[in-house]
Amino acid sequence: MASSLDALPKIGAPATRALRAAGYTELRRLANVPRAELAKLHGMGPKALGIIDDALKEHGLRLG
């Protein structure tokens, strides 16, 4: 099932809260954001970053 650019992918609750608090409420907003910047957010580990990157790749996008 392809992910939507309008919603965040299913990642852990702390990572989801951190993304929303930082203003990232949709997957499309994460395109080209530096991976290192996201890694600084609370709860954002390698697994969550991988899920986000995979979801972006489904749409031909990627992290910065």
C-alpha positions in Angstrom: 0.0 0.0 0.0 1.5 3.3 -1.1 1.8 6.0 1.5 0.1 9.4 1.2 2.0 12.6 0.9 -0.7 14.2 3.1 -0.1 12.1 6.2 3.0 11.1 8.2 4.0 7.5 8.0 3.4 5.1 10.9 6.4 5.7 13.2 6.6 5.8 17.0 4.5 8.2 19.0 7.4 10.3 20.4 8.8 10.8 16.9 5.4 11.7 15.5 4.9 14.3 18.2 8.4 15.7 17.6 7.7 16.0 13.9 4.4 17.8 14.5 5.9 20.1 17.0 8.6 21.0 14.5 5.9 21.8 11.9 6.2 18.6 9.9 2.5 17.6 9.6 2.6 16.0 6.2 5.1 13.6 4.5 5.6 16.1 1.6 7.0 18.6 4.1 9.9 16.2 4.9 11.2 16.1 1.3 14.7 17.4 1.1 14.9 18.1 4.9 18.4 17.1 6.0 18.5 13.7 7.7 20.8 15.1 10.4 18.2 17.8 11.2 15.5 15.3 11.8 17.8 13.0 13.8 18.1 15.8 16.4 14.4 15.6 17.2 13.3 13.7 20.3 12.4 10.1 19.6 13.7 10.2 16.0 16.0 7.2 15.6 17.4 5.3 12.7 14.2 3.1 12.3 11.9 6.1 12.1 14.2 7.9 9.7 14.3 4.8 7.5 10.5 4.6 7.5 10.2 8.2 6.5 12.9 7.9 3.8 11.1 4.7 2.4 7.8 6.5 2.3 9.3 9.5 0.5 11.0 7.2 -2.0 7.5 5.8 -2.9 6.8 9.2 -4.3 10.2 9.8 -6.0 11.3 12.1 -3.1 14.0 11.8 -0.4 15.4 13.3 2.7 18.1 15.9 2.2 
